[in-house]
Amino acid sequence: MSVHILGIRHHGPGSARNVKNFLEALQPDIVLVEGPPEADSILSWAGHEALKPPVAILVYQPDDPQHSCFYPFAEYSPEWQAIGYAQRQHIPVRFMDLPLTHVFAIGKEKQAAAEAALRQQETAEHPPAGTDGPAPELAHARVQSLPGEPDLEAVIDSDEEELPAQQLIPAAFRHDPIAYLAHADGHDDGERWWEHMFEYRQQDDQVFEAVSDAMEALRDELPSRGSRMEQLREAWMRKMIRQAEKEMYTRIAVICGAWHAPALKNMPTQKADNDLLKGLPKVKIDCTWIPWTYSRLSYESGYGAGVPSPGWYQHIWDHPADDGTRWMALIAKLFREQQKDTSVAHVLEAVRLANALASLRQYARPGLEELNEATLSVLCNGEDVLMQLIRDELIVSNRIGQVPSDIPKPPLQTDIERLQKKLRLPQTADFKDYVLDLRKDTDLERSIFLHRLELLGIRWGDRQQTSGKGTFKEQWRLQWDPSFSVDIIEKGSWGNTLLEAVTQYILDVSGKTATLRDVCRMLESALPAELPKVVDALILRINNLAAAAGDVLQLLEVVPSLVNITRYGNVRKTDAELVLNIVESMISRVCISLPAACTAVGEDAALELLDQFQAMNDAINLLQLADLTAAWTGTLQAISANSQSAPVIAGYASRLLFDFKILNSETLFNRFSMAMSVANAPAVAAAWLEGFLKGSGTLLLLDDTLWQMVCSWVEQLENDIFMQILPLLRRTFSNFTAPERKKLGEKVTTGTGGGPAPTTATGGIDDTRAALGIPVVMKMLGFFHPENQAE
């Protein structure tokens, strides 16, 4: 009877290859793998042809799904290769780590004790109202960066004991013992040292013995971390090994994290382990398979036992003998797809440089760092932007796993189906329309549910346009697609309930969004979905982005949407005051900075700014706050009076001042006459008039003062100047609605409101012949005229 301890690094391609070769040579009759024993019941799915890594085992509490833990597997994970070997050889394979039924129970006890202590402390200190409470509990277990060492202490607090001062060593070595080995070998990067020593090697029959000896030396040299959880885990692993021996298996292969290898090799007495494991609490546990992604397998996703370059590890798993040529060819292909010319000579020179760097550093072959440095120098010309593209597409990769459609349902899908049943929204193959009255509790809950699904990317419901101006009604068209089940499983990594998943997902997306406009859109979508944590986080992010925004136009763009939130937020019983403070601050900054932003603006940019200007004015009118209105009208006066302001903006500002009754008719006429004077270029005058008349079709019909100003200016124009500005005038009047143009045409024809018509013909003008030209002029200006109707 023999027990073979294979110490590995989780997600290490070299470790996976060594495990595969060792098992094929050993031909064990049972394989024990570090992992949750609760998942033994679903291990048979690992051989399913539709289960394609990266995938993960999700372990969770059915009665409290927020307590969960993920165990990811890539194709190059040693555990995955061990499981695959056992299933191909039809031999037993079992997980042997401490059951999470105990881990979660211990964690709940510690959490309850910590919360009780915190409440007692708060009661003793009598903190003032409004102080922040404790940080929210993390839903998912995290794993520390030591190769081969999952940190289940992330689920519960560590019981680490204080060490004597003389035993203390640098914290970096205590939390990353591999760095200690690398340092002893003359390297300052434990990650790179491990890769070159173990992951890049082709074949090494003595690798597991070397790893075990190294870990044993580390455990002897470094002070014990003193974690009770680590002791429990290793005691349970030894218990599982003893059980396999008791069942008369003669060749037992044990796949575990490298750190645990010495503890499983040098066993204490069975009684000592049994005493340690006695009386552990339990909770109910369930598990399933879910798809995983390489991006979530990386360190950046917060999964500490992941790898920083999963795409690169997949490459060296697929092509272990590659000296960098295949990798550089992939980069060249990526660049060509991005329309960046890359020649074969570039690839060859980059490979040579990478191998030269490896030789200088006394490595047998180039690693990722050498290849990255060569790529940056030769293929990217020193541009880090291109390296980011390589990182996203190749080094990390966007690969996602697959799970069979008939696999046991994850908790997120269970929660969604529960809500569908509760809200009486059945899954149907044909579309079905629902008109929701948000004043009714059931319809409001339905709307919240559909909005959350939409935010999560599960577009079961399609929002339809509703008639009327009320905001209490929504219309949805629902049609179920079987692919939604896959979408739900894919989103399962974000949370176990719909509320948790959409919260974590939007927080992640918003954290990567750097523009005010996009974050404001997310806020508009999050409010009807009733996501308090998301709303608070988005408001905070908007506040931070607005404070850092150096461009007033960014603020001008987002203020109207935020004002709509403050004005109509109460329809869903939301607190609009959360947004109003930010809106007031933004408007104040806009009012201060906008006059300068309206100077030295090109024609196209000025027209784009004019639309934002109009939306901003509508937002001010919607708020109906005296102090903000006063600040806005002051800004309008500064823009209107500044000769350097863009003419189209200055004209619009002057008209708005007249609407606000800041300018009376006489002052407006003087300003109009100044802008339309012959001293100004015709194009400048026409642009000013375009802004002045924006949205003023009805106003021209009703206000004879404005009408007289425009008519008088047109009458004074010379023929050649009139022909120059005619296209601008046509563009201005064509923006009016068809009924407005019709009425204005009638007003021009009849002369009503245009002031006293001249009764004495000067210069020999024949009124009858001149009248024949009116239809032509009307058509040129885009006005309606009865004689043009037939055309």
Secondary structure, DSSP 8 states (H G I E B T S, - for coil): -EEEEEEE-TT-HHHHHHHHHHHHHH--SEEEESS-GGGGGGGGGGG-TT-BSSEEEEEEETTEEEEEEEEEE-TT-HHHHHHHHHHHHT--EEE-S--HHHHHHHHHHHHHHHHHHHHHHHHHH---TT--------SB----SSTT---GGGTS--------GGG---HHHHH-HHHHHHHHTT-S-HHHHHIIIIIS-S--TTHHHHHHHHHHHHHHHS-----HHHHHHHHHHHHHHHHHHHTT-SEEEEEEEGGGHHHHHS---HHHHHHHHTT------EEEEEE-BHHHHSGGGT-TTS-S-HHHHHHHHH-TT--SHHHHHHHHHHHHHTT----HHHHHHHHHHHHHHHHHTT-SS--HHHHHHHIIIIISTT-HHHHHHHIIIIII---B-B--TTS---HHHHHHHHHHHHTT----SS-EEEEEETTSHHHHHHHHHHHHHHHTT---EEEE--SSS-SSEEEEEE---THHHHHHHHGGGG-SSHHHHHHHHHHHHHHT---HHHHHHHHHHHGGGT-HHHHHHHHHHHHHHHHH---HHHHHHHHHHHHHHHHHGGGGT--THHHHHHHHHHHHHHHHHHHHHTBS--HHHHHHHHHHHHHHHHHHHHH--HHHHHHHHHHHHHHHH-TTB-HHHHHHHHHHHHHTTSS-HHHHHHHHHHHTSTTS-HHHHHHHHHHHTTT-HHHHHH-HHHHHHHHHHHHH--HHHHHHHHHHHHHHHHTS-HHHHHHHHHHHHH-TTS-----S--TT--HHHHHTTHHHHHHHHT---GGGTT-
